């Protein structure tokens, strides 16, 4: 007898990560997680040319309280991330109703270490190792793209439309504690 397994997501703490009506000190924040440093430099150079006020958050080098304050102080976020199984920090931003402009990865080979070397370089040519930065996502959350050349156009769109997205609604419907418990119960006690 074989047992089937199914992966289901953990819930986002929608009480800790919720919208707050506070002054917007930044046009956006930029979250950088284990991608090639040239991608971060490219994005920030464009933000600098546009005279945008932004804050860079580097994975593993911030405190949760500072992250939450940055979320509440930004109009939207720019996400430069590697592959994720769920992407908690990204979902926490969405839960605060911050739309995201996501520089999505399509392969695990887009993950780099602190020395700016490909993390899975020994597997290059052996496997495709497909991946995504946004395994839980839909169009209400923001804009996703995969090619550097698409950044400028999508940034312009985000600047025009950031207040039209509703990422909190996505989190409440798909990844809130209630939504996740309901999903779990349906899996273990099908009707």
N, C-alpha and C positions, 0 to 999 in steps of 0.2 A: 504494500500500500504506500503510495507516495503522497506526501502532504504538500499542498500548494502554499506558497508564501506570496505575500503581497506587501509592497512598501506603501506606507501611508505617512503623511507629514505630521510633525509635532505642531502644536498650537503656538501662535504668537501671543505674547502677553499684551493684549489690547488695552489693558488698564494702565500699565506702565508706559506703553508706547501709544499715546493718543494725541490728537491734535491739541495745540495750545495757542490761544490768541495772544501772540507776543510780537514785539517789533522785529522786522526782518532786517537783520544786520548784514546778511549776505544775499547776493543774487542767487548763489547756489553753493553747494558744497561738492567736493570731488572726492569720492571714495576710491582708493587704490588698493587692490589686493592681488599681489603676486603675478603681475603682468610685466611685460618689458618696459623699462623706465622710459624709453623713447615715446611710448604711447601716452604716458602721463605728461611728459614734456610737450608733446604736440598739443594736447588738450589745453594745458595751462597757457601755452603761448598764444593760442587763439583767444582765450578768456582775457589775457593781458592786453592783446590788441584791441579788444572790444571794451576795455576799461571796466571789466566786470569785477565786482568784489566777491571773492570766494575764499573758502577754507578747504585745505586738503586734509583728508583723514586717511592715514595709512593703517591697513589691517595689522592688528597686533600691537599697535603703538598708541593706543588711546584708552581712556577710562570711559566706562559706560555713561557716567553722568555728563562728561564733556560731549559725548556723542549725542545724547538726548538734547542737550542745550543747543548744539549745532543744528540738529533737525528742526527744533522750534524756531531757530533764527534764520532759516533759509527758505527761499521761495520754491526751490526744487533741487534735485540732486543729479550729479553726473556720476555714473558708476562704471569703473574700469576694473572688471573682476575676472577671475579665472572660473573654472568649472565648479559647480556647486551640487551637493546632493539635495540641499534645501535652500540655503542662503538666508540665515536668520537675520543678519544685520540689514540686508536688503529689505526683507519683509518687515522689519521693525520701522524702517524709513517709510515704507508704504502704509503701515499702520498709523503713522503720524500724519497721514494724508499728504505726503510729499511725493509728487510725481517724479519719476526718474527717467533720465536719458541714459540708456544702458549700452555701453560698448561691449556687446555680447561676444563671448568666445564661441567657437564651434569645435574646438579640439582641446584635449588635455595638454597638448604640446604648446599651448599658449600660456601655460603656467611657468613662471620663472622664480628662482630662489633669490636670496639676498645678494648673491654675486652676479645676478642678471644672467644666469645660465638656465637653459631649459631643464625643467625638473625631470622629465621622462625621456631624456636624450638617448638613453640606452635602448629605448623601444622604437626610436625613429626608423621608419621603413619596415618595421615588423607588424605594426598595428596602426589602425586609424585613430583609435582612442577619441571618439567623438564626445563632446561635452557641451554644456550650456551654462551660462551664468544665471539664467532665470528659469529654473525648472517649474516654478509656480508663478504664473504671469498671464495677464491678458491686456488688451488694448486700453482698458480703463486705468492701468497703472502708469503708463507713460509711453516712451518711444524706445525701441530697441533697434540696433544696427550692428553689422559685423565688420564693415570695411572702414578704415581710417578716413577715406575720401568722403564718406557719408556724414561725417561729424558736423561739418559747418552747416549743411542744409538742415540737419535734424536739430542742431542748436537753435537756429533761427525759428524753426517751427515750435520748439519748446518755449522759447522766449515769448512767442505770440500766444500760445495755447496752454501754458502750464496750469492756469486756474480752471481749465475745462476738464481735466482728468479727475478721477475719483478713486484713487488707490485704496483708501480706507474701506470703501464699499467692497472691493475685491477681497481684502483681508477678512472683513466681517463675514462675508458669504462663504469663503473657502478655507480660511486658516485661523479663525477665532477659536477659543476653547469650545464653544458650543458646536460650531461646524465640525471640528475635529472629533468631538465625542460622538456626534450624530453619525459621522462617517464610520468610526470604529464600531459602533453598535450595529450598523447595517452590515458590516463585514462579518462580525461574529454571530449575529442573530438575524440572518436574512429572513424576510417575510415570505 
